[in-house]
Amino acid sequence: MKISEINTLNDIQEYEKSSNLKRDLEKLVSPLKFEVDSSEELLKLIITLKCKWSDLMIGPFVSEQQEYIYYLTKLEGKQRNKALGITDQHYEDKALANKWKKSLAQKVASDKGGCDQAMKVLLSIYEVLVDDDFGDDDE
């Protein structure tokens, strides 16, 4: 078991069967030091580190916000749509498209530490999703 896989007190007990968790954690965060007096405090520390310590994070992004900013500003076409979770239903259901836009807007808005460019791309994608004339060959 890896430290990044610890989510419960039982996981701590399992880890401790084969290794010393405190020692391994100290090596991981060295030269920083920490003091914990119980397994509960150790679990809280691990959960905090999983959110903020890059060696324990899952995936290449430092935050969900940065992940979506990357998708919006660096990817294009089908690859971007797949990463952003856009499906055919988003083109057919304006309410679903609106819900999707609002959810992502909260994550990438510049007033929340996001990026203006990502927000512009998000809004342009949304406009395509709700455009009634999109794909209409009559005009």
PyMOL commands that set and color helices and strands:
alter all, ss='L'
color gray80, all
select helices_A, chain A and resi 3-5+9-18+21-29+39-52+54-56+64-74+77-84+88-92+94-108+110-112+116-130
alter helices_A, ss='H'
color red, helices_A
deselect
rebuild
show_as cartoon
